[in-house]
């Protein structure tokens, strides 16, 4: 499927999606948190705090703060890497997988609304 959008349409899609996420009864994640979440769910593991920090161009404490919040929401979990105890492995959760699936469905819905 090809979706050709003009910049104004792309911005409308982003606006509609952001608006729907803020109004949703679940939780309101920041752009950084969504970037981390989608990286963990869409890219092959393993994911580490160090690796996520490098990928996003931020410090490890920035990733840790985001993971603290998403851990409380049960979207991601962390464990110490037994092979290298300096590393912290970021893992997917069932609740996180359901949230990402719901997010994908919402994007599809809002993209269809653009064509109407």
Secondary structure, 3 states (H helix, E strand, C coil): CCCCCCHHHHHHHHHHHHHHHHHCCCCCCCHHHHHHHHHHHHCCCCEEHHHHHHHHCCCHHHHHHHHHHHHHCCCEEEEECCCCCCCEEEEECHHHHHHHHHHHHHHHHHHHHHCC
